[in-house]
């Protein structure tokens, strides 16, 4: 009995010692982790202190927008509150009267321009002179007001009388074969247009270069294609009306 009691007593003591040792080990490990963490934190704090003064963080105030919204709603409700209006003292017009006065001011503004500014423009007037006969090319450009990005702004159309080119019959035959349906045989006009470039000036230059290339090919071509007949294309002509003479003063 004594041996059994002594053995159980010794085993209980050993079990307690082992449990105490494991608890001490856990405490030591946790203390080590705490030291490591505190060391990292201190290093990070030292690094921040070395960088210089701390930057102020942006403070997010979501309530600011809500306050503004509430104030706006309150003012909107007061806008139609008759008690908030000032007492009318008979010293102002109705809103319709203000509209009438504004229209009168606009008319007076243009009357002043007509009286004082238009006479000064006569200094820059020039007598009309017909363009010289050497200028046989007519370029037409377009402008869409208020829309600078409109594709129509860069479109350029050129028209000319083919008879003004003074080509020989053989060269004229080759030239008309090259231009194709762009030539109107009824009016003897050539019409070319371009809007592939970014600006109207570039499209104008492109049409001019194309016309020069066509004329060069028609004049310098060894083969005149005299056996190839010309095709007469149909062109829809716009109706033109003459101004009645009896309407003239």
Legacy VTK file of the C-alpha trace (Angstrom):
# vtk DataFile Version 3.0
C-alpha trace
ASCII
DATASET POLYDATA
POINTS 249 float
0.000 0.000 0.000
2.759 2.357 0.944
4.526 1.610 -2.326
1.347 2.190 -4.343
0.571 5.385 -2.484
4.120 6.592 -2.930
4.002 5.745 -6.655
0.691 7.554 -7.174
1.936 10.501 -5.151
5.124 10.704 -7.177
3.190 10.444 -10.469
0.870 13.288 -9.341
3.833 15.473 -8.504
5.444 14.714 -11.864
2.187 15.485 -13.701
1.951 18.846 -11.886
5.540 19.677 -12.678
4.999 18.876 -16.386
1.838 21.011 -16.517
3.616 23.902 -14.824
6.497 23.626 -17.273
4.160 23.655 -20.289
2.345 26.717 -18.903
5.660 28.469 -18.340
6.725 27.643 -21.885
3.503 29.087 -23.275
3.992 32.263 -21.252
7.572 32.550 -22.459
6.567 32.076 -26.079
3.793 34.672 -25.809
6.217 37.063 -24.107
8.686 36.535 -26.956
6.044 37.325 -29.554
5.066 40.424 -27.614
8.690 41.575 -27.546
9.021 41.003 -31.295
5.828 42.891 -31.986
6.866 45.760 -29.736
10.261 45.810 -31.447
8.637 46.062 -34.867
6.317 48.777 -33.660
9.183 50.771 -32.194
11.166 50.427 -35.438
8.180 51.576 -37.479
7.698 54.517 -35.131
11.379 55.427 -35.450
11.160 55.224 -39.251
8.131 57.516 -39.274
9.828 59.976 -36.953
12.878 60.036 -39.233
10.784 60.850 -42.317
9.769 64.218 -40.917
6.544 65.778 -39.735
3.432 63.737 -40.229
1.045 64.755 -43.001
-2.425 65.683 -41.963
-4.903 63.039 -43.035
-7.915 64.098 -45.054
-10.964 64.180 -42.863
-14.044 62.758 -44.511
-17.141 64.619 -43.458
-20.158 62.913 -45.023
-22.500 65.043 -42.959
-21.389 68.199 -44.819
-23.269 67.164 -47.979
-26.338 66.271 -45.962
-26.324 69.681 -44.269
-26.104 71.425 -47.620
-28.957 69.331 -48.971
-31.125 70.134 -45.938
-30.372 73.849 -46.307
-31.234 73.701 -50.003
-34.562 72.003 -49.294
-35.345 74.580 -46.626
-34.606 77.482 -48.973
-36.662 75.890 -51.726
-39.638 75.637 -49.401
-39.220 79.283 -48.397
-39.096 80.434 -52.017
-42.887 80.134 -52.315
-43.653 81.334 -48.820
-45.654 84.564 -49.080
-44.669 85.562 -45.561
-41.017 85.767 -46.599
-41.683 88.345 -49.351
-40.872 91.964 -48.730
-43.701 94.445 -48.686
-44.226 96.056 -52.085
-43.824 99.809 -51.858
-44.879 100.705 -55.397
-41.323 101.500 -56.506
-40.740 98.626 -58.984
-42.222 97.062 -62.118
-43.943 93.752 -62.513
-41.893 90.973 -64.148
-43.731 91.570 -67.433
-42.674 95.191 -67.244
-39.040 94.117 -66.819
-39.330 91.894 -69.906
-40.665 94.838 -71.895
-37.804 97.050 -70.716
-35.230 94.400 -71.682
-36.683 94.150 -75.186
-36.526 97.953 -75.513
-32.876 97.891 -74.416
-32.057 95.292 -77.085
-33.673 97.388 -79.813
-31.840 100.504 -78.663
-28.543 98.635 -78.677
-28.870 97.764 -82.373
-30.142 101.258 -83.210
-26.970 102.693 -81.679
-24.844 100.303 -83.737
-26.680 101.294 -86.889
-26.168 104.976 -86.171
-22.586 105.061 -84.876
-20.778 101.860 -86.001
-22.099 101.101 -89.491
-20.964 104.449 -90.971
-17.400 103.682 -89.900
-17.419 100.477 -91.994
-17.626 102.483 -95.212
-13.898 103.187 -94.879
-13.168 99.498 -95.524
-15.531 99.066 -98.473
-14.075 98.072 -101.850
-15.702 98.194 -105.279
-16.734 94.816 -106.634
-14.468 93.438 -109.338
-14.985 90.278 -111.341
-12.388 87.560 -110.765
-9.761 87.292 -113.503
-10.253 84.743 -116.246
-7.175 82.839 -115.118
-8.993 81.759 -111.948
-11.033 78.903 -113.376
-11.380 76.880 -110.170
-14.280 77.492 -107.807
-14.074 76.057 -104.299
-17.060 75.795 -102.009
-16.657 75.294 -98.252
-19.212 74.781 -95.496
-19.530 76.067 -91.950
-21.969 74.667 -89.399
-22.329 77.333 -86.715
-22.000 76.064 -83.167
-20.653 72.655 -84.259
-16.917 72.868 -85.004
-16.604 69.059 -84.984
-19.261 68.520 -87.661
-17.855 66.517 -90.642
-19.500 68.951 -93.049
-17.074 71.689 -91.950
-14.123 69.973 -93.595
-15.897 69.131 -96.844
-14.711 71.062 -99.927
-16.297 70.997 -103.396
-14.540 72.164 -106.558
-16.205 73.002 -109.891
-14.692 74.151 -113.179
-15.511 74.464 -116.850
-13.626 71.779 -118.754
-13.445 74.014 -121.814
-11.310 76.449 -119.789
-8.537 73.835 -119.580
-7.765 74.277 -123.305
-6.935 70.615 -123.885
-6.435 69.040 -127.274
-9.161 66.621 -128.467
-7.039 63.550 -127.712
-5.992 64.800 -124.281
-9.566 65.818 -123.552
-10.770 62.318 -124.434
-8.314 60.746 -121.978
-9.164 63.318 -119.314
-12.898 62.649 -119.571
-12.288 58.910 -119.374
-10.333 59.435 -116.162
-12.831 61.708 -114.406
-15.815 59.475 -115.251
-19.196 60.460 -113.745
-17.769 63.631 -112.180
-18.125 65.328 -115.568
-21.503 66.725 -116.593
-21.722 66.820 -120.382
-24.839 69.018 -120.367
-23.200 71.880 -118.483
-19.568 71.053 -119.403
-18.573 71.202 -115.727
-16.350 68.989 -113.619
-17.276 68.588 -109.962
-14.987 67.031 -107.344
-15.318 66.955 -103.569
-13.326 65.633 -100.627
-13.833 65.297 -96.870
-11.304 62.581 -96.027
-8.735 64.964 -94.505
-8.997 66.611 -91.098
-9.368 70.229 -92.248
-10.929 72.032 -95.196
-7.567 73.450 -96.296
-6.089 69.946 -96.519
-9.085 68.729 -98.526
-8.708 71.706 -100.861
-5.035 70.851 -101.366
-5.942 67.208 -102.009
-8.454 68.142 -104.730
-5.934 70.475 -106.361
-3.244 67.773 -106.365
-5.699 65.234 -107.791
-6.621 67.587 -110.622
-2.940 68.193 -111.409
-2.335 64.431 -111.502
-5.284 63.902 -113.868
-4.094 66.633 -116.230
-0.547 65.286 -116.187
-1.760 61.770 -116.972
-4.017 63.009 -119.790
-1.230 65.019 -121.429
1.693 62.625 -120.925
-0.102 59.348 -121.605
1.176 57.581 -124.724
-2.037 55.603 -125.109
-4.972 57.904 -125.900
-7.705 55.210 -125.865
-9.372 56.590 -128.958
-11.275 53.332 -129.482
-12.933 53.614 -126.033
-16.212 55.562 -126.286
-17.238 58.104 -123.674
-20.165 57.241 -121.437
-22.739 59.971 -120.955
-23.893 59.854 -117.372
-27.265 61.188 -116.340
-27.246 64.041 -113.839
-30.310 65.375 -112.104
-30.350 69.125 -112.549
-31.922 71.292 -109.893
-34.751 73.499 -111.137
-33.768 77.153 -111.436
-36.386 79.869 -111.450
-35.947 83.349 -112.842
-37.031 86.303 -110.787
-40.169 87.863 -112.329
-39.333 91.133 -114.013
-42.727 92.597 -113.177
-41.815 92.354 -109.514
-38.883 94.685 -109.969
-39.443 98.312 -108.922
LINES 1 250
249 0 1 2 3 4 5 6 7 8 9 10 11 12 13 14 15 16 17 18 19 20 21 22 23 24 25 26 27 28 29 30 31 32 33 34 35 36 37 38 39 40 41 42 43 44 45 46 47 48 49 50 51 52 53 54 55 56 57 58 59 60 61 62 63 64 65 66 67 68 69 70 71 72 73 74 75 76 77 78 79 80 81 82 83 84 85 86 87 88 89 90 91 92 93 94 95 96 97 98 99 100 101 102 103 104 105 106 107 108 109 110 111 112 113 114 115 116 117 118 119 120 121 122 123 124 125 126 127 128 129 130 131 132 133 134 135 136 137 138 139 140 141 142 143 144 145 146 147 148 149 150 151 152 153 154 155 156 157 158 159 160 161 162 163 164 165 166 167 168 169 170 171 172 173 174 175 176 177 178 179 180 181 182 183 184 185 186 187 188 189 190 191 192 193 194 195 196 197 198 199 200 201 202 203 204 205 206 207 208 209 210 211 212 213 214 215 216 217 218 219 220 221 222 223 224 225 226 227 228 229 230 231 232 233 234 235 236 237 238 239 240 241 242 243 244 245 246 247 248
